[in-house]
Amino acid sequence: MKYYNEQSFTGERAMFMTSEATFHKCYFHDGESPLKESKDIQVIESTFQWKYPIWYSENVKVRNSKFLETARSGIWYTKDIEITDSIIEAPKTFRRSESISLVNVQLPHADETLWKCKNVKLINVEVKGDYFGFNSEDILVENLHLDGNYGFDGAKNIKINNSVLKTKDAFWNVENVVVTDSVIIGEYLAWNSKNITFINCKIYSHQGLCYMDNVKMINCELIDSDLCFEFCSRLDIKVNNVIDSIKNPISGRIECKGVKELIMESDKIDPSKTEIIING
């Protein structure tokens, strides 16, 4: 095992194809792709300054380190990477990568981050940026704080627990999603989704939850939310409050404390296919 301590690296592909190495308190200065094609490496208390630091790599562990904003598009085409107690300031990190674990990580400029990735674990992660998680799949989340629009567009096979998502147009075009014990704030939630379940959640969404198939809500609150469930089929909804308005659901069951405005246009849908139960 090679060991690099308090060293600086500069220039393109500074440590290209490095394997079985530890970098401790190192600084990767200007120069693209310093650890491209690396394998079986550890990075501890180190800093990446420039673009494409970890591409086509495998079995990487990063701890107590920082990716500066200029280290954009930092981790692409990489397999088996674990990052803990670190800050990733750069946008467009993680693309077409798999087996990713982020624990106690901050991503303050995460536009277009985590795209088309597989087998992702996020624990105690803070994200600020648009289009996070686009077209990724097999995602396990615990305590995510997301502030940015279009979260998880096109993603599949997601489990999210104990999280806060402030994101317009979240969960568009998704399949197989379960969200528990979370707060979701954002307009137009989850359009065009399939097989999505919310359990013990608080949801705030103007014209959210439309054009969906096989939607479940268990013990949830749907607050300040109007024009819900338009053209949704196979609804199984139980919320513990009065819903502002419901518009033209296709089929299923909705149980709530009341509905301030119910729009059922018989020229657009068959009202008899949706059962609405007022339990207040």
C-alpha positions in Angstrom: 0.0 0.0 0.0 1.5 3.3 -1.1 1.1 6.3 1.3 1.2 10.0 0.3 1.2 12.4 3.2 0.8 16.2 3.0 1.7 16.3 -0.7 0.6 18.5 -3.5 -0.2 17.3 -7.0 -0.6 19.5 -10.1 -1.0 19.0 -13.8 -3.3 16.8 -15.9 -3.7 13.2 -14.7 -1.2 13.8 -11.9 -1.8 10.3 -10.3 -3.3 8.5 -13.2 -4.1 4.8 -12.7 -2.9 4.9 -9.1 -3.9 1.7 -7.2 -3.7 0.5 -3.5 -2.8 3.9 -2.1 -3.7 6.3 0.7 -3.7 10.1 0.3 -3.6 11.9 3.6 -3.8 15.7 3.9 -3.0 16.1 0.2 -4.0 18.9 -2.2 -4.9 18.2 -5.8 -4.3 21.6 -7.5 -5.1 22.7 -11.0 -4.9 19.9 -13.6 -7.8 17.8 -14.8 -8.4 14.1 -13.8 -5.8 13.7 -11.1 -7.1 10.3 -10.0 -8.6 9.0 -13.2 -8.6 5.2 -13.5 -7.7 4.8 -9.9 -8.5 1.7 -7.9 -8.5 0.7 -4.2 -7.6 4.1 -2.8 -8.3 6.1 0.3 -8.5 9.9 0.5 -8.3 11.4 4.0 -8.4 15.1 4.9 -7.6 16.2 1.4 -8.8 18.8 -1.1 -9.7 18.6 -4.8 -9.4 21.9 -6.6 -9.9 21.1 -10.3 -12.2 19.3 -12.7 -12.9 15.6 -13.1 -10.9 14.4 -10.1 -12.3 10.8 -9.9 -13.4 9.2 -13.2 -13.5 5.6 -14.2 -12.3 4.6 -10.7 -13.2 1.7 -8.5 -13.3 1.0 -4.7 -12.7 4.5 -3.4 -13.1 5.8 0.1 -13.0 9.5 0.9 -13.2 10.9 4.4 -13.1 14.4 5.9 -12.3 15.9 2.5 -13.4 18.7 0.3 -14.3 19.1 -3.4 -14.1 22.8 -4.2 -16.6 24.4 -6.5 -14.1 24.3 -9.3 -13.8 20.5 -9.0 -16.9 20.2 -11.2 -18.1 17.0 -12.8 -16.0 15.3 -10.2 -17.1 11.7 -10.0 -18.2 10.0 -13.2 -18.2 6.4 -14.4 -17.0 5.2 -11.0 -18.0 2.1 -9.1 -17.9 1.5 -5.3 -17.3 4.9 -3.8 -17.9 5.9 -0.2 -17.7 9.5 1.0 -18.1 10.4 4.7 -17.9 13.6 6.7 -17.1 15.7 3.6 -18.1 18.7 1.6 -18.8 18.6 -2.1 -19.1 22.2 -3.3 -18.9 21.3 -7.0 -21.9 20.9 -9.3 -22.5 17.9 -11.6 -20.9 15.4 -9.3 -21.8 11.7 -9.8 -22.8 10.7 -13.3 -23.3 7.2 -14.6 -21.8 5.7 -11.4 -22.9 2.9 -9.2 -22.6 1.7 -5.6 -22.4 5.2 -4.0 -22.5 5.8 -0.3 -22.7 9.4 1.1 -22.8 9.7 4.9 -22.6 13.1 6.6 -22.0 15.0 3.4 -22.9 18.5 2.3 -23.6 19.5 -1.3 -24.3 23.2 -1.3 -24.0 23.6 -5.2 -25.5 20.4 -6.3 -27.1 21.3 -9.7 -27.3 18.3 -12.0 -25.8 16.0 -9.4 -26.4 12.2 -9.1 -27.5 11.6 -12.6 -28.1 8.2 -14.1 -26.5 6.4 -11.1 -27.4 3.0 -9.5 -27.3 1.6 -6.0 -27.1 4.8 -4.0 -27.2 5.3 -0.2 -27.6 8.8 1.3 -27.5 9.2 5.1 -27.5 12.6 6.8 -27.0 14.5 3.5 -27.7 18.2 2.8 -28.3 19.1 -0.8 -29.0 22.5 -2.5 -29.4 22.4 -6.2 -31.8 21.7 -9.1 -32.3 18.3 -10.9 -30.8 16.2 -8.1 -31.1 12.4 -8.6 -32.2 12.6 -12.3 -32.9 9.1 -13.8 -31.1 7.3 -11.0 -32.3 4.1 -9.4 -32.1 1.8 -6.4 -31.8 4.7 -3.9 -31.9 4.4 -0.1 -32.3 7.7 1.8 -32.2 8.5 5.5 -32.3 12.1 6.7 -31.9 14.0 3.5 -32.5 17.8 3.4 -33.0 18.8 -0.2 -33.5 22.4 -1.3 -33.8 22.5 -5.1 -36.3 22.0 -7.9 -37.0 18.9 -10.0 -35.7 16.4 -7.4 -35.5 12.7 -8.5 -37.0 13.3 -11.9 -37.3 9.9 -13.7 -35.8 7.9 -10.8 -36.8 4.4 -9.9 -36.9 2.2 -6.8 -36.5 4.8 -4.1 -37.0 4.6 -0.3 -36.8 7.9 1.6 -37.2 8.2 5.4 -37.1 11.1 7.9 -36.3 13.8 5.3 -37.3 17.3 4.3 -37.7 18.0 0.6 -38.3 21.6 -0.6 -38.5 20.9 -4.3 -40.9 22.0 -7.1 -41.8 19.2 -9.5 -40.3 16.5 -7.3 -40.7 12.9 -8.3 -41.9 13.5 -11.8 -41.9 10.3 -14.0 -40.8 8.1 -11.1 -41.6 4.4 -10.5 -41.6 2.4 -7.2 -41.1 5.1 -4.6 -41.9 4.9 -0.8 -41.5 8.1 1.3 -42.0 7.8 5.1 -42.0 10.3 8.0 -41.0 13.2 5.8 -42.0 16.7 4.8 -42.4 17.6 1.2 -43.0 21.2 0.1 -43.3 22.1 -3.6 -45.7 22.7 -6.4 -46.8 20.1 -8.9 -45.6 17.1 -6.9 -45.1 13.7 -8.6 -46.8 14.1 -11.9 -46.6 11.1 -14.2 -45.5 8.8 -11.5 -46.3 5.1 -11.0 -46.4 3.0 -7.8 -45.7 5.8 -5.2 -46.5 5.6 -1.5 -46.4 8.3 1.2 -46.6 7.1 4.8 -46.8 9.5 7.8 -45.9 12.5 5.6 -46.8 16.2 5.5 -47.2 17.4 2.0 -47.7 21.0 0.8 -48.2 21.2 -2.9 -50.2 23.5 -5.3 -51.7 21.3 -8.1 -49.7 18.3 -6.9 -50.3 14.6 -7.2 -51.7 14.5 -10.8 -51.4 12.1 -13.7 -50.4 9.3 -11.5 -51.1 5.6 -11.3 -51.3 3.4 -8.2 -50.9 6.1 -5.5 -51.0 5.4 -1.8 -51.1 7.9 1.1 -51.2 6.4 4.6 -51.7 8.6 7.7 -50.6 11.7 5.9 -51.5 15.4 6.0 -52.2 17.2 2.7 -51.9 20.9 3.6 -52.4 24.0 1.5 -52.8 21.7 -1.5 -55.3 22.3 -4.2 -56.5 20.6 -7.5 -55.1 17.3 -6.3 -55.4 13.9 -8.0 -56.3 15.1 -11.5 -56.4 12.1 -13.8 -55.0 9.8 -11.2 -55.9 6.1 -11.3 -55.9 3.4 -8.6 -55.9 5.9 -5.7 -55.7 4.6 -2.1 -55.6 7.8 -0.1 -56.0 8.4 3.7 -55.2 11.8 5.0 -56.0 13.3 8.4 -57.2 16.8 7.4 -59.5 18.7 5.1 -58.3 18.8 1.5 -58.5 22.2 -0.2 -59.7 20.8 -3.5 -59.8 17.6 -5.5 -60.1 17.6 -9.3 -61.2 14.8 -11.7 -59.6 11.6 -10.2 -60.0 8.6 -12.5 -60.4 5.8 -10.0 -59.8 4.6 -6.4 -60.6 5.7 -2.9 -60.0 8.9 -1.0 -60.6 9.2 2.7 -60.2 12.6 4.4 -61.7 14.9 7.0 -63.4 16.9 4.3 -63.0 18.6 0.9 -63.5 22.3 0.5 -63.9 22.0 -3.3 -64.8 18.9 -5.2 -64.5 19.1 -9.0 -65.9 16.0 -10.8 -66.5 16.7 -14.5 -68.5 13.8 -15.9 -67.5 14.7 -19.5 -63.8 14.1 -18.6 -64.0 11.2 -16.0 -66.5 8.8 -14.6 -67.2 10.1 -11.0 -68.6 6.7 -10.0 -65.1 5.1 -10.2 -63.8 7.1 -7.3 -65.1 6.7 -3.8 -64.7 9.7 -1.5 -65.2 9.1 2.2 -65.5 12.0 4.6 -64.4 10.9 8.0 -64.6 14.1 10.0 
